[in-house]
Amino acid sequence: MNPSATLRAGPRAWAAIAAGRLAGAVSRRLRRGGGTAVAGLVAQQIDPRLAERLAAQLGHGSVAVTGTNGKTTTARMLAAIAREAGLQPLANPSGSNLMRGVATALLDETTALGRVRQAAGRLGVFEVDEATVPEAASASGGLRPRAIVFTNLFRDQLDRYGEVDTVAALWRAALAGLPETATVVLNADDPAVASLAETTRARVLTYGIDDARAAGSAPGGEHASDYRFCLSCGAELDYQALFYGHLGHWRCPDCGRARPAPNVSARCVEATDDDGGSRLAVDTPAGELRVVLPLAGLYNVENALAATAAALALELPLAAVERALAGFQPAFGRQERFELAGRYVQVLLGKNPTGLNQVLRVSAGDGKGARHLLLFLNDGIADGRDISWIWDADYELLAQRAASAVVSGTRAEELALRLKYADFAVAPEVVRDAAVALDAALARTPPGATLFVVPTYTAMLEVRELLAKRGRRGRYWEER
């Protein structure tokens, strides 16, 4: 039993559990969603420490996974590794990543009297919103995590977070309060994330890509680079290898601050010939790992390294890591594939400049053949109201490859304008209704070809539900 299991559930917790479950059931009954947030929201109004009480029962403790991009995939990878190692992961796979979503995930596995089912064999693996890290890491009301994994830090939802420095300050404050017994897993390729090592007493484990041949662009940076300057002296960073955004082999020419040598490193990264995956040779303190990762893109290599480092922090065996990564199935909306009417549909979430650039590169593939596109731009609360970021995304990567393009969403017209300035080879068709847009895009996609669907977050949930119904697949909150 976790040493923190002294937090007993009493009448207040029992009432919170009952009310939360009722709220979740009503939400699902009224088709207001999967109840993945409202159950925890209601429960925490009654017992603000409910998540802490329940998480304290988990026999193998909890891990929090955060960062701008890659949270959902990295957490899903770590949960798969834990499962291969014989543990029972308890996770929030729906992506509801505020504390209310974490509380809901715990509620779903709890009895009416506040006991987590099969708690002794459980490991909590929770995706956590960037701004929720201080609350999740708190010793009062939080998860008291054994480890916190940081993937990267990029611009995202400027109207909500402000610039990246605001999020970095939140993270530093949270890490300053971690005990020495915790582990912080940091991306050495990201200068902003790597710098967090200086702010904590906790054990630090780093990961990164050592294979400079994997660099996808020359030194000088992308439009979406967010940390071009040294955090110590302000000089512009030099890059021996730049993978994407500001991730790479970085060094300050003035003060000498540089990328730390990662504890878990991809020594060799090679693209597979058939499906766009990656063949990896990874060096770790526990030995070498070789795996074929069935996901495209360097960003997924980084996600796999983050999950591997987290697994080592938890002392899970490399054999479990290898099996889990080799058989990994993507999370909803993250390179998820469907087959409809003799056509393939691949959904690739693109919600900020850096993430979208990587999705556009994956969609472009090897540079051969035409591409059929369905692009969405929404400005909901979960997307961010400010859509100016689309002008920092490299839609030009697909401009001359597009054989058809349909754009949809609440800000479809602005997206169509962006594609015009990207000099797309075809004029995009604007269709505001998601279902009609999907039909139009499928009609323009020849049998046997792939339709690439690139939505922002709320649009992804909508189009994914449409695809799930037609493809006879479960709703996103039912995925495990």
N, C-alpha and C positions, 0 to 999 in steps of 0.2 A: 504494500500500500504506500502511496505517495506520502511523505512526511507531512504534507500540508493538509492531510485528510482529517484534521481536527475540526474543520468547519462543518458542523452538523446541520442537516436540514431539519427545520422545525415547522411550526404552524404557518409562519410567514412564507417559507419556501414552498410548502405544500399548496398554499393558496395561489402563489405565483405560478406554479406548474399547472394547476387546474385552469387558471384564467388564460395563461399563454396557449395551452392546448386548444381551448375553446376558440380563442381568437384565430388561431391557425386553421382550425376546421371550418370556421365561418368564412374565412378568406378563400379557401379552396372551394367551398360550396357555392359561393357567389361568383366564382371564377375571377377573383381579383388578383390571382397569382397563386403561387405555391405555398403561401404562408411562411416563406423562408426568412422573413424579417419581422412580421407583425407579432408572431408568437413570442419571440424574445423581447420585443419592444414592450408588450403588455406585461410580461412576466417581470421584467426589470423595473417597471414602475412600482410594482408591489415589493419586490426584493432586489434592491440594487446590487447585492453581492451574490446573486444566484449563480452567475457564470463561474465565479470564483469557487463557490461551494461545490459545484458539480465537477469542474475541472480538477479540483484537488483530489477527487476520488480516482482519477485515472492512474492505473498502476505504473505506467511508463511515462507519466507526465505529458507535457504539451510542447509543441513547436509552433511558432508563429512565422509565417512567410509573408514578406511585404516587398514593396518596390513599385515603380511606375508600371512596368511591363513584366509579364511572365509569372505573376503571382499564382494564377489559377493553374497553369501548366506545371510549375515547379511543385506546388503543393500536391497536385494529383500524382506527379512522379514519386514524391516522397511517400505518399500513402501507399502506392503500389509496391514500393520497396519494402515498407513495413509489413505489408501483407505477405510478400514473398519470404520475409524473415520470420513469419509465424505469429506476428502481432495482429491485433484487430484495430485498424485505424478508425478513429472517430473524426470526421472532417465536415467541412461546409462546402461540398463540391458545387453547389448552385452558384457560388460566387457572391453570396450575400455576406460581405466581409466587414461590416461594422460590428460592434460588440453585440448588437441585437441579433445579427445573423449567426454569430458564434453561439450565443445563448440558445437560439432556436435549434442549432445542430445538437447541442448538448441535451436540450429538452426532448428531442426526438428519440434519444436513447436512454431515457430516465423513467423510472417507475413513478407512480402517483405519490409515493412517500419519499421521493428525492434520492433514490439510489440508482446510480448509473449501471445499466445491465452489463454483466461480464466485465466489470471495471478492472479487475486485476490484469487482464491481458490487453488493455486498451492503451493506445497512444493517440493523443490529440494532435491532429495536423490541420492547422487553421490558417487559411488565407486571411490576411488582415489589411485593411485599407491603410494607406500611407499615414493619414492623419489620425488613425486609431491606435498607432503603435504605443504612444504613452499610456493609454488606457489599458491596452492588452498586456503591457509589460508591468503594470502597477502591482505592487504587493498588497494593495487593498482594492478589491473588486475586479482585478484583472486575472490573467491566466497563470501568472508566475511561471513563464515558460522556461523549459530547460535550454532551449535554443531559439534564437531569432535569426531568420535568413533574410538577407537584403539582396535583391536582384539587381536593381539599377535605379537611377534617379534622372528622370527627364521631365520636360514640360508636359503638363496634363491638367485639363480643366482649370485654366488660368483664373476664371471668375470665382472658383471655389478655393483653390490653394494659394493663388498668387504665384510668384516665381518660385523656382526650385529651392532657393535659399530658405524660404519659409518652412518647407518640408524638412530640409536638412537640419534646421534648428530644432524642430520637434523631435527628430530622431536622436540628435545628440543629447537632448535633455532626458529622453527615455533611457538611453544607454548608460548615462551617468549613474542611474540608480540601480542598475543590474548587479546582482551579487557575483562574487568570484566563481561561484559554482556553475553559473550559466555559460553558454557558448554563443558567440556572435559569429555568423557566417557571412563573409563579405566578398563582394566582387572586386578582385584586384584590378580588373580592366577598366573599372569606372573610378576616376579620380575622386569624385564626390563620395562614393560609397567606401572606397578604401580608406579615406581620411577618418572615417568613424572609429577606426581602431584606436585613435588617440584619445577618445572620450570615454572609455569604459575600463572597468577593472576586470570584466569578464574575459574568459579565454577567447581568443580570436583564431578563426580558421578561415583561410582565404582560398579562392578558386579563380581560374582564368584560362584563357586560350594562349598557350605558348607558341603554337604553330603560326609563325608570321605569314606563311603562305596563304592562310585563310583570309587575310585582309581583303576586303572587297572594294576599297577605294584608296586613292593615293593620299599621302599627308596633305593637310589643308582643310579637312573637315567637310561635313555635309551641311546643308541648310539647317538641319535639325540638331546640330551640335549645341549642347547647353552649358558645357564646362570647358571653355577654351583656355582659361587662365588659371594659373597656379593659385591654390588656396592659401599658400603661405606668403608669397611675395607679389602676386598679381601679374607676373610675366606670362606671356603666351606660351602654352605648352608645346613641346615638340613631340611628334609621334614617329616611332620607327615602323609601326604597323597600326593601321586604323581599321577596325572591324566594322563599326557602324556608329552613328551618333558621335559621342565622345569616348566610346569604348575602344581600348587598344593598348599598345605598349607606349605609355606616356612618360614624359620626363620634363622637368623644368630646367631650361638652360641656365637660369640665373642662380637659383638656390640649391639645385640638385635634387629636390624632391622628386621621387620617381615611383613608378609602379612596383609594389612589393612582389617578390617571388612567390607565386601561389603555392599553397600546400597541396591543392588538387588542381592538376593542370592537364589540358588537352595537348599532348605532345604532337599528335598527328591528327589532322582533320581532313578527310577525303570525302567528296561527294560520291554517292553510289550512282551506278549507271542507269538504274531503271526508274526509281520513284522519287528522286530528289532528296532522299535521306542522307545521313552522314555516317561514315565509318570512322570510329574514334579509337585512339589509343590514349588512355588516361593514366597518368602517374599519380599515385596517392601514397600517404604514409603507410597504408596497409598493403601496398603492392600495386601491380599494374592491372588495369581494367581494359578489356577490348570488347567493343560492342558496336553493332550496327543500329543506329538510332533511326526509327522509321518516321522521322519528321524532318521537313525541309527547313533550311535557314540557319544562319549562325546564331540567331537569337535563341533557337531551341537547343543548340549546343551549350550555350551559356546556362539555359534552364537545367539541362541535364547535369552540368557540372555543379550547379547550386544544390540540386537534390542529392548528388553524390556526396558532396561535402557535408551536408546536413546528416545524411545517413551515417557517415563516419563519426560525426560529433555524437551521435546516439549509439555508437559502437555496433551498428548493424553490419552483417557480413557482406563482403564484396560480391559474393556469389548471388546474393539477393538483389544487389544493385544491377548486376549484369542481366539477370532474368527479367527484372521489372522494366528496364529501359528497352531491352530488345523486343518485348511484347507490348510496349506501351500503346494505348489507344488515346487519341487526342481528346481534350475536354470539349464541351459543346462550343461551337463557333470558332474553335482554334484549329484550323486545318481539318475540320470535320467534313467527311465526304458522304454524299447521298447519291442514289441512282434513281432517276425519274424519267419515265417515258423514253428509255433508251439513251439518256444523256446523263453525264456525271455532273454533279454540282459540288463545288468545294467552297466552304464558308471560311473566310479569313478575317477575323476581327481587326480593324484598324482604327484606333481611338485617339491617337496623338501623332505628331509628326514623325518621331523616330520609329514607333511601332508600325505606322502605315508604310513608311519607306521600306521596311523589311518585308512586309506583306506584298508590296508592289514588286519587289525583287523576286519573291517566291512565285508570284503570278507570272512574271515575265519569263521565268525558267531559264532555259539555255539560249534564249534569243531566237529560237526557231519556231515557226508556225504562228498562225493567227490566234488572237485571244478574244473570247466573248465575255463581256463584263456586265455585271449588275452592281452598281455602286450606290451606297446610301449615305446620306448626311442628315443626322438629326441633331437637334439642340435641346434635348431634354435635360433635366437636372443631372441625371447620371452621365450625360455626354459632356456637359459644359455648355453654357449659353454662348460663349465666345467661340466663333468658328474661324477666326482669322488664321488659325494654325494650318488650314488646308493650303495656304500659299507657301508654307515651308515644306510641304510634302512633294516628292518628286514624281508626280503623275506623268512627267515626260518619259519615264521608263517604259510606259506602255503606249505612248502616243502613236507610234508608227506600227504597233502590233495589233491594235484594236480592229477587229473585223466587225464588231457590233458593241454598242454601249448604251445601256439604259440606266438612268439616274433617278433616284427616288428619295423620299424622306421629307422632313419638314423644311429643310433648306436645300431642296433639290436644285432650285434655280441657281443658287450661288455655286453649287458644285458644278453644274453645267458650264457656268462662266469660267470656273477654274480650268476645266478641261479644254475650253476654247483657247485660253491663253497657253495651255500646254501643247497646242497645235495638234490635237487628236486627228487621226486620219479619217475618222467618221464623226458625223455630228451626233452627239448624244441625244437620245429621246428622253424627255422628262415625263415621268409618270408618278404622280404623287402617292397613289394607293399602292401599298406594298404587294398585295396579292396580284393586282393587275400588272404591276411592274415585273413580278416573277414570271407570270405567264408570257409577257412580252419578251423578256430576255430568253426564256426557254424556246420560244418560237423562232428566235434568231440564232439559236445554237443548233448546229447540225447533229443528227443522230450519231452517237459514238464520241462526240466532242465533249469538252468540259466547259461548264459555265462557272466563272470565278465570281463569287459574291463577296464584296468587300463592304461591310457595314460598320457604322459606329455602334456603341454599346446597346442603346435601346433599340435600334433598328435590328441589331443581331438577334435580340430576344424575339422580336416580332417575326422576322423572316425565318428564324430557326423553328419557331412553332409551326409556321406554314409548311416548311419542309418535313418536319417530324410527322405531321398529320398525313401528308401525301406519301411519305416513305414508311409509314407505320412504325415510327420510332417513339420512344417515351419522351415526355416533356423534360425540359432541361433540369428541373429540380428533382427529377426522379433518377437522373444519371448518377452512376457511382463509379 
